Amino acid sequence: MICPGCGSTTINKNGHTYYGKQNNKCKECNRQFVSPSEDEKNLNNDQKK
């Protein structure tokens, strides 16, 4: 997984959102973000084609 803020790959899991999605936190820039679901990954791959 890559941080959307700085592009780093040093990511920690950081709990879950209210809706049950996995929260992640970048060790480099301390940005917190939600990892994309499998459906979102598939949509992004389809859009690139």
LINHU-V132774 format. One record per residue. N is the residue number from 1. RES is the residue in three letters. PHI is phi in degrees with one decimal (999 if undefined). OMEGA is omega in degrees with one decimal (* if undefined). D_FIRST is the distance of its C-alpha to the first C-alpha in Angstrom with 1 decimal. Layout:
n->(N;N)
res->(RES;RES)
phi->(PHI;PHI)
omega->(OMEGA;OMEGA)
d_first->(D_FIRST;D_FIRST)
This chain:
n->(1;2;3;4;5;6;7;8;9;10;11;12;13;14;15;16;17;18;19;20;21;22;23;24;25;26;27;28;29;30;31;32;33;34;35;36;37;38;39;40;41;42;43;44;45;46;47;48;49)
res->(MET;ILE;CYS;PRO;GLY;CYS;GLY;SER;THR;THR;ILE;ASN;LYS;ASN;GLY;HIS;THR;TYR;TYR;GLY;LYS;GLN;ASN;ASN;LYS;CYS;LYS;GLU;CYS;ASN;ARG;GLN;PHE;VAL;SER;PRO;SER;GLU;ASP;GLU;LYS;ASN;LEU;ASN;ASN;ASP;GLN;LYS;LYS)
phi->(999;-120.7;-67.5;-71.2;-85.7;-119.0;86.2;-71.3;-108.4;-90.6;-119.2;-112.0;-70.6;-140.5;79.5;-132.2;-76.3;-57.7;-90.8;92.8;-82.1;-72.7;-89.2;-129.0;-135.1;-76.6;-73.8;-80.7;-109.1;63.8;-74.2;-103.2;-150.6;-97.4;-69.5;-67.2;-76.0;-61.2;-63.6;-66.3;-62.8;-66.0;-63.3;-64.0;-66.7;-66.6;-71.2;-73.3;-74.7)
omega->(-177.4;177.5;178.4;-178.9;-173.3;178.9;-179.4;176.8;178.0;-173.2;172.7;170.2;-174.5;177.5;-178.4;175.5;175.6;-176.8;174.5;178.5;-178.5;172.7;176.6;178.4;179.3;178.0;-175.9;-174.5;178.9;177.6;175.5;-178.9;179.4;179.2;-179.1;177.6;178.5;178.7;179.3;177.5;-179.7;178.1;-179.7;179.1;179.0;-178.6;-178.8;-175.7;*)
d_first->(0.0;3.8;6.8;9.3;12.1;12.0;9.2;8.5;6.0;8.4;7.4;10.1;10.9;13.8;16.0;16.4;17.9;21.5;20.5;18.5;14.9;12.3;12.2;9.6;11.0;10.1;12.5;13.5;14.6;14.7;13.4;12.9;11.1;10.9;8.0;9.5;11.9;12.8;15.6;13.8;11.6;15.0;16.7;14.6;15.1;18.8;19.2;18.2;20.9)
